[in-house]
Amino acid sequence: MQPTKGAKNTQKAYLFMSWMYPVLRMLFPKFVCTLKELGLAMIHCLKKGYDKSILEVPDIVKLAGEK
């Protein structure tokens, strides 16, 4: 998961590996998302509901893109 820019409480390993995020997202889209997408997905899931009780990364990305 890529941390949001400016976040202060992130693991150093995430910051060190953040340059790899675009490549990982392209190669493994079912396994990589951003912290922002996770937050948006949580908000949309609470507002609109979702048919699954356990969300996978593709579900999170889909929910984050909804308006």
N, C-alpha and C positions, 0 to 999 in steps of 0.2 A: 504494500500500500504506500503510495507516495504521500508524504506529509504536505500540508498546505504551506505555501510560502509565508514566512514570518512567524510560524508557530514556534513557541519557545520550549515546549515540553515534548520534544521528539527525541527518539533514540539517535545517537551519533551514527550508528550503522545505516539508518535510513538516509541521513543527510549525505553520507559518503557514497551510497549507492544510487542516489536520486538521478544521476546522469544516465543511468541505465534504463530508467522508466520508459522512455519512448520505444526503445528496442523491445523491452519485455512486453509492453502493451501490444506491439505489433505481432510478436511471436506467440504470446500466450494470452490472448484477450479474455479467456475464460477464468484467468487466475489473478488478474491485476486490476486494481481500481485505485482511485484517489480518495483521500480523506474527505474531500469536499463532496464527491459522489456518494460516499457512505452517509454523510450528514443529510444531504438532500433526499436520499432514498428513505431515510428514517422519517423525515418530515412528511413526505408524500405517502408513505405507508400508513402513518397515523391518520392523515387527513382523509385518504381515499380507501384505505384498506388494501389488502392483497390476498390473492387466492392461496398462497403458500404460507406455511407457518415458519419454514426455514428457508432463508434466502441465500442463494448462491451468488457469486460475483456477477454473472450475466443478469440476474434479477436486479441486483443493486444498480448496475449501470443503466438498465432499462428504466427503473423507477426514478433515478436521478435525472434522466432526460425528460421526464414528463412535466408538463406545466399545468 
